[in-house]
């Protein structure tokens, strides 16, 4: 019964593996009932097709994206998230392995940061917008040490042996068997069932049968059947004793499974934060294109006006050269801004698609952003201490570290048990039986047979003696093994304890860093808001200055050089305002990330991220503009 239960547990374990991308990664084995456990389960191939949402947002060569659409596409198609989905499934296989008493293989899943935005400057006079690249810890996983006492195999093992043998033994005298060439033919049929237990003990039930036939008339029974049914139990009392020691692998695998769930959540948070940053930077780059186009238009108008005034003789020809140089500079700024947009679109499309820009329809599509950056008039005030407390509760790195510390303690438990002497209690209980037929070979002269008729019969008589316990054997004992020196076990204990102390210090360092990240993010948000307010005021001032200078120039009280300089200042101010908007929204995004609220703020369901299917429908596309007649 226990054998069937264990086999059923193994079978059901594969059925519980997590699904992803709308389909099960691992499916149950196929075959006839009772034989499925011997067939490998099915492992789904990778799916490189994009979700339907991507095609629904494509129209007339444009990819219309709102921020929520970009996030949804990342949850459905991003390869970093798709890779991270395998972590919990791999951890589930380790849990299944540990339930059978096997050593853990460990799961290595790292959190991959998203790509950086395009690196070119936004214009010839200002720096590029802020790019959010979240700091992530790599190597967070459920790998545990496999040292310490050995864990018994909890899966029952049934071993069968059937054999036939022919043996010819020369005899120096016929006194014993009546022949100088003794021929023995024997058939052996043995069954052995072995089971390990969480106490550390093992039990072996063996059923042995042998049928021997001799070419001798001396034995009373020939052929002779001998059988035995024996139960052997071995239980350690010191090293390797106890549920805690022998179930530590299961507990470690359960902790590792929770770690991988947290690693997946951290990967989703990191990818979402990166996508948000890429999206807002693309919005900023598009705004910079508009600024550069306006500046180019103003420069071209100035060039045309100067050209007319030179023709009528009211301006020197050098004014045309100066205006023409300014047009060339503004064309350069426009080219830089447009290439920034092209680069950013390529980066963003690669993040939102499984096959990147390999698809021509996606590669050639122009991204149209449907959302705009809006800086609120009033910043909501939240106490820093409340934000720190929120981060301590929501950041997945901290529970990961705590679970890995718990796994380290479980490894030390096995090391400590391995340092104890080996004291085991052993018991053997056996029932024996024997039966056979009266030897049909002619006896030697003078030999009188008087066998006990109790042994006459076939195999059923043999079994009757076993289960009637007519010939029982009992053996009890205690085995003690005291190592005079055990430097390897001592070294393992010391090493794992030192690693535990390092992990405890690393946890404290992580907590300290989270506090610093939250404080710095709050300060960064305040600075970004101050820069934006200053940039808005400066842009208004530069626009008023340019208007006044152009009036002076029209009246002949200024020079073309002064107008060009102020136009440059206005262009820089407009570019700085766009950059300040981008810096603010990235600072806001960074604060949401470091406090662990980025999923809640953006209404992300982690269950949908696990499945790779977002229930929110795509944003409605803007109406088509009527074609010009």
N, C-alpha and C positions, 0 to 999 in steps of 0.2 A: 504494500500500500504506500509506504514511504517512497519507494522507488517511483511509483506512478506520480505521486505528488511532486517530487523533485523534477521529473521530466516535464510535467505540466507547467511548473514554474519557469523552467528555461524557455519553453515554447511561448508562454504568455509574456515573458520579458521582452522578446523581440516585438511583440504586438504593441507594446507601450512606447516604442520609440517615437520621438516627436515628429509631426509632419511639418513640412515647410514647402513654400512656393505652391501651395494648393494641392500638393500631392505628398504621399508618404515617402520619406527617404528610404526606409527599410520596410519591406513587406514580408509577410509570413511565408515560410517554406511551403512548397507544393508537393503533392504526392499522396499516396494512399494513407489513410489513418494508421498511425503506429510507425510509419516510416518517414514522416515529414521531418522529424528531428535529425535525420541523417542527410537531409538535403540542405544546401546553403540557402539562406534567405535571399530575397531579391533586393538589390541596392539600385535605386533609381539613377539613371544617367543624368548628367547635368542638363539643364534647360537654358539655352541661350536665346530664347525668344523673348522679346519685350512684351510688357503688358499692353492690353488694348488701349489703355489711357493715352499712350504716346501717339498712336495713330489718330485718336479722337481729337487731339489738340493740334494736329497738323492740318493746314488748309492753305491752298494756293502758295505753297513754298514757304509758309511762315509757321513757326511753332509758337503758339500763343500760350504764355505761361503766367499764371499767378504764383504767388509764393507758396500757397497750399498745394497747387499742382506740382510744383517743383519738389516739395517735400514728399508728396504721395508717389511721384515717379521714383524718387530715391529709395523709398521703402520697398517698392515693387521690383526695381531693376538694378539697384546699385550692387556691384560685385563684392565690395567690402562687406556689406551686410549679408549677401548671399553666402560668402565664405564663413562668416561668423555663425551662421545658422547651423553649421556642422558641429560646432563645439558642444552644445548640449546633447546632440545625438551621440557623439563619440563618448561623452561622459556617461551616457546611459548604457553603452556597451561595457564600459568599465564597471558600472554598478552590477550589470548582469554577470560579468566575470567574477567579481568579488563575492557574489551570492553563491557561486560554485566553489569558492575557496581559492580562486586563482589570484596571482599577483597582479597588481594594477599596472597598466601600460602608461597611464598618464595622458593628459590632453594638453597640447600646447596651442593656445589661441592668443594672438596678440591683437591689440586694438590699433587699427591703421588710421592715421590722421588723413584728412581729406587734402586734396591738392590746393596749392596756393593760387591766388588770382594772377592775372596777367601782370608782368613786372615792369612794363614800360611806364614812363611818366604820363600823367593825364594831359599835360600841355607843356609848352616850352618854358613856362615860368613857375609852375607849381609841381609839387611832388605827388606821387600816386596815392590813391585812397588806401585806407586801412584794410588789411587782409587778416581774417581770423583763422588761425591755425591752432586748434586746441591742443594743449599739452596732454599727452596720454602716456600711461605707463604700459610698457611692453612686457611680455612674458607672464602676465597674470594668468594663471592656469591652475589646474588641480593636480599637478604632478606631485607625488608623495614618495617617500623612501620605502623601499621594499626590504629593509633589513629587519633584524629582530627574529623572534621565534617563527618557525614555519607554521602557516595556517593549514589545518587539514583540509582535505578535499571534501566539500559538503555534497557533491554530486555522487550518488552511488555508482559503483563500478561493478559490472557483472562480467566475470571472466569464465569462459568455458574451454575445456580441453578434451578432445577425443583422440585417442591414439591406439595404434595396434603395433605389437612388437613380436619379433621372432628371435629367440636367443638359443644358441647351441653352446653348451658348456662341456668340454671334455672332462671325464672323471677318471682319476687314476685307479680307482677300484670300484666294482659294482656293488660294494657293500651297502652304500647309503641308498641308492636309487634303483639298484638292479640293472644298471646299464653304464657303459663307459662313455656314452654320448647322450647327455641330458638335453632334451629339446623342450623349451618352454615357449608357449604362445600366450600372449596376454593382451587383453583389451582394457583400456583405461578410459573412464569417463568422469571428469571432475567439473564441478561448478563452484565458483567462489564469488561472494557478494561482499564488497567492502564499502563502508560508510564512515565518514568523519562527522564529528559533532562539534558544536560551538564551545563545549567545555575543553576542547583540545584532544579528547579521546577518539579512538578509532575502534570499530568493531568489524570483525571478519567472520562471515558464516561460510563454511566450506562443506561441500558434499562430495565425497570421494568414493568411487566405485572401481573395482578391479576384478576381472575374470581371468583366471590362470588355468592353463591346461598343460599337463606334463605327459611325456611319453614313458611314464613309470608306473608300475603297479604297486609301489609302496604306499603312497598317500591313500588314506581312507576315502577322501572326497576328491573326485577329479572328474570334471573341472570344479574349481573352487571359486566361490564368490565372496568377496570381502568388501564391506562398505563402512563408512563412518560419516557422521554428521557432527561437526564441531563448531563451536562458537568461541572466538578469541576476542577478548576485550583488553585494550590497553588505555590507561588513563594517567596522563602526567599530573603530578601533585605539586610540583614547584614550577620549574621552567615550562612555559607553554600552557599553564593552567588558567582557566577562567573565561567567561563570556567576553569580558572587555578586551582581553588580549586577542582572542581568536575571531572576534567580530570587528576588529579595528579596521580591517580592509573594507568592510561594508560601510562603516561610518565614514571612512575617508572618501569612498566613492560617492556617497550621498552628499558630503560637503563639496566635493569637486563638481558634482552636477549643479549644485546651487551656485558655485563660483562661475561656471560656464553660462548659466542664465544671466548672471550679473555682468559678465564680460560681453555677452550679446547686447544687453541693455546699454552698456557703455559704448559699444560700437555704434549703436543706433543714435545715441546722443551725439557722439563725435561726428558722424556723417551728417546728421541733420544740421548741426551747428555749422559745418563746413558748407553745406548746400545753401543755407540762409546767407552766409557771408558772400558766397559766389553770386547769388541772385542779386543782392543789394549792390554789390560792386558792379555788376552788369548794368543795373539801373543807373548807377553813378556814371559809368562810362558812356552810356547813351546821352545823359545830360551834358557831359563834357563835349560830345559831338555837336550838340546843339549850340553850346557856348562857342566852340571853334567855328561853326558855320556862321553864327552872327558876327563874330569878329572878322571873318573873311569878307562877309558882305559889307561891313562897315569900311574895311580897308579898300575893297574894290570901288566903293562909292567915292571914297576920298581920292583914289587914283583917277577916276573918271572926272571928278570935279577939278582936280589940279590940271589934268590934261586940257580941259576946256579953257581954264584961265591962262594957261601957257599959250594956247593958240591965239587968244585975244590980247596977249601981252601984259596981263596984270600980275603974272608970277614968273619967277625965274625957272629955267628948264631943270635945275637941280631938284625942284620940288617933285617933278615927275619921277626922278630916280629914287628919291626917298620913299615916295608912296609905293612905287613898284617893289622896292625891297621889303616894305612892310607887307605887301600882298604875298610875296614869296614866303615870308616867315609864317603868316597865318595859314597858308596852304600846307606848310610843314606841320603846324599844330593840328590841323584837321586830319592829315594823314595819320599822325600818331594816335589821335583819338579814335579814328575809325579802325585802325589795326588793333588797338586795345580791345575794341568791341569784338572784332573777329576772333582774337585769341580767347577772350573770356567766353564767348559762345561755344568755342570748341571745347574748352575745359568743362563747361557746365554740361554740354551734351554728352561728354564722355562719362560724367558722373551719373547721369540720369538714364543711361542706356547700357544694356549688357554687352552689346557689340560695339560700343563707342560710336565712332563716325564711319564705321565700315559700311553702313547702309547709306546709299546715295541720297535717299529722301531726307534722312536726318542730317547728313553731312552738308547738304546744300541749303538746308532750311535756315532761315533767319529767325532768331528768337525775338518775339515781341513780348516785352514785359508788361503785364497788366496792372501791377501795383506800383505805387510811388512812395518814396521816402517821406514820411511826415514826422516832424519833430514836435512833440506836444508843447503847448504853451507853458504848462506847469509840470514839473517832474514829480511823480509820486515819491513821497518821503518814507523810507523804511529804515528803521534802526539797523545799524551794521550788525549788532549782536543777534538780532532776529534773523538776518540773512545768513550769518555764520551757523546758527542753530539749524536753519533749514538745509544748509549745505551738508552739515554733519549727518542729517537724516536721509538725504536724497542721493548724495554722491555714491555711486556703486563701488568705488575703489575701496572704501573703508570696510564694508562687509566682506569683500573679497579677501582683504588682508586678514581679517579676523578668522575667516574660515580656513585660510591657509595656515594660520597659527594653530588652530584647533587640530588640523591634520598633522602638524609637526608634533604636537603633544601626543597624539595617538601613535606616531612613529616611536617616540621616546618610550611609550608604554611597552611596545614590543622589544625595544632595546633593553629596558630594565628587566623584563622577564627573561631575556636571553642570558643575563648575567647570573641567574640563579642556578644551583645544581640541578641535574636532571634526576628526578625521582618519579618513578612510574609504578603503578599497580597493574599487575597482569593477571588475568584469569582465563582459564581454558576449560571449557565444558564440552565433552565429546561422548557420543553414543556410538557403539560399534555393533556390527552384525556380521554373521558368517553363515554361508549356506552352500550346499553343493549336492552333486549326485554321487551315488556310490561308484567307486572306481571300477570301471568295466574291464580294465586290463587284468590278465591272469596274475594272481599273486605269486610270490616266490613260495617254494615248497616249505611247509612248516609255518607259514605266516597265517595267523588267525586274526580276522578283522572283527572288531567289536566297536564300531563307531556309534556315537550317541545319535539316536534317531531324531533328536531335537533339531539337528543341523541338516537333516535331509530336506531337500526341496529346492525351489528355484529362487528367483529374485524377490518374489513377494515375501518369502520366508525371511530373506535377508532384511527387507524393509520392516517387517513386523518386529524383529528383534531390536532394530534401531529405535523405533517409535515407542516400543514397550520399555525401553531403557533397561534391557537385560544385562548389558555390559557397559556400564558408564565409566568414564574417566573424569577426574577432577584435578585441576592443577591451579594453585594460587601462588603468587609470588610478588616480590617487590624488587625493582632494579634501581640501583643508585649509581649515578655517574657524577663524580666530583672532579671538575677540571682544576688542576693545581695552579694553572695560570690561564687566564682568558683575556689576553690583551686585545684581541680583535673586538670582542663584545664590549669591553670597556671603552675602546676607541670610538666605536659606533655611538655609544651613549653620550660620550663627551662631545662628539662632532655634532650630533643632532641637537643636543642641548645648546651648543654655541649658536647653531643656525636659528634655533628658537629665539634666543636673546637678540640676535640681529633682526629677526622679523618683528619682534616687539618694538625695538627702537625704530625700525622703518615705519611701523604703524604710527608711532608718535610723530615722526617726521612728516608723514602724509597728512596727519591732522593739522600740524603746524602750517604746512604748505597750503592747505585748503583755506585756513584762516587768512593767510597772506593773500591768496588769490582773490578772496571775496573783498578784502579791504582795498586791494589794488584795483579791482574791477569797479568798485564804487567810486574811487578817486578818478579812475580813467573815464567813467561816465560823466562825472562832474566836469572834468577837463574838456571832454568832447563837447559838452553842452556850451561851456564858456567859449570855446573856439567857434562854434556855430554862431552864437549870438554876435561875437566880434566880427565874424566873416560877413554876416548879414548887414551890420552897420557899415562896415568898410565898403561893401559893394554899393550901398546907397550913396555913400559919400563920393566914391569914385565916379558914379554915374552923374551926380550933380556937378562934380569938377569937370568932367568931360563936356557936359552941356555948356557950362560957362566958358570953357576954353574954345569950343567950336564957335560960340557967338563972338568972342574976341577975335578969333581967326577970320571970321566973316567980315568983321569991321576993320581988319588989317592991324589989329593990336597984338597979334600973336603970330607964331611961325608954325609951319607944317611939322617941324621937328617936335615942338611942344605938344601938338595934337597927337602925334604918333606915340610919344612917351605916355601920355595920359590914357590913350587907348590900350596900351600895353598894361598899364596899371589896372584898368577896368577889367581886362581879360583875366589878369591874375586874380583879381578880387572875385570875379564870377567863378573861376575855377576853384578858388579856395572855398567858396561857399558850397559848391557841390562836394568837394573833398570833405568839408566839415560835416555835411549831412551823412556821407558814407562813414566817416569815423564815428559819428554818434550812433548810427544804427548798428555798427559792428561792436561798439562798446556795450550797447544794450544787449546784443546777442551774447557777448562774452559774459556779462553778468548773469544772464539766464542759465548759461552753461555751467559756470563755476558754482552756482547755488543749486544745481541739479534740477531746476524747474523748466528746462528747455522743452521737455516732452509735454508737460502740462500746459505751458504757455501756448504751444503750437497745436494743442488738441490732438496729440498723437497717442494712439492705442497700441501698447506694446504687443498685444495679442495679434493685431493686424500686421505688425512688423514681423512677427514670427512666421505667420502664414504667407507673407509677401503679397497680401491682397488688402487694399484699402477700400473701405465701403463708401467713402465720400465720393460723389460723382465729380467729374471734371467741371471746371468753371465754364460757364456759357461763353461761347466765342462772340466777339463783337460782330455787329452786322456788316455784311459786305457793302462796300461803297459802290454806288451805281457807276457803270462804265460811261465814260464821256462819249457823246455821239460825234 
